[in-house]
Amino acid sequence: MPEGCRIHLTPLSLDVVERTGEAWRDLAAAAADPNPFFDPMMLEPAVRAFGSGGAELLTVRDGRRLIGLAPFQRAVRFGKFPSLHLSTYDFPHLYYGAPLVRAGEEDRFVDALYDWLDSADGVDFLSLPLMRTASPVFRAMRARAEETGRDFETVGGFDRALAWGGGCGALRDAPAGSALGKGSAKKLRAKRRKLAAQGEARYEILRDAEEAQSWLDAFLRMERAGWKGVVGTAFSCDPRDEAFARDLIDNAARAGRLRFARLTVDGRTIASSIDVFAGGCGFALKIAHDPAFDAYSPGVLLEQDNLADIEADPRAVWIDSCAAPDHSVLNRLWTARTHLAHAVVGRDAMLAKLKMRTVFSIRRARRALSGAA
């Protein structure tokens, strides 16, 4: 264990979130890899709505100072393979899974985490899905594993659409703009003109936290009326999802970390999107549009307005689309990419090493045979 560090594990509960809240929020604000999904702002609504799933909260402290934190739960299968391992807590609407680690403390947190993992008898390895491979935490985990000869695997890497904000500075690795072809861009301009002919079209951002729930009411009605309501993925299709959304919107709005946008025609909301921020980095949670206005592609028009607003906002560094890798529309509108992968870290114990290596050897063999077929 790194000098001065101590590790603590406690069952994840609303009481634990509340008791750790102040130190937890301070850590989240100083995180090397911003992650609102493991921030009390979002984790507390998730636990209240969906339960903890038997998860435990791991904290690493230097004295009274919290330097890292992650919720873990036990799992008995890894894909198709039976394997008792530890994985970061999963809940509906989770799109990023990096532990919260104070900037500058990445190595000490990883050393403490690995020491703790080695003492966790009865588990084969540690599984951390949905991590950005460019993040300081991921890089520290991989580097420490390589330095010590610890098994480290990445699974299911993919690129996800990302947009740079006005505050990205030298981080931007490609020019801003849309990848839409001239024909598509022309069609969208024509749709915007036709929409304006239906009434006064306005792009709006929520400014008053007290109005957040009324905006959400309109969002829920609109989302339920569209295809997400048909397939059952709209927030209001499940009381737990709606409760989670209401708590999260309230928390994020009061913390000044909600970006709620909408496109209206004569005051009627025809498209709306919900993003949450952490440390200048945003995550796009949901978008919905009014099916009565399908002919005008209101969701795409809203995304165009969103991108223009984000690129002009000096407080925004980047925003992750949280979209599927093959999302045809967002991949053309959002020109940057972030690479995510599932990190798997082995224990420094002979039997655990053997089990993990067997699992991954079989996985590689099956993929090779599948490719050959």
Disulfide bonds with the S-S distance in Angstrom:
none
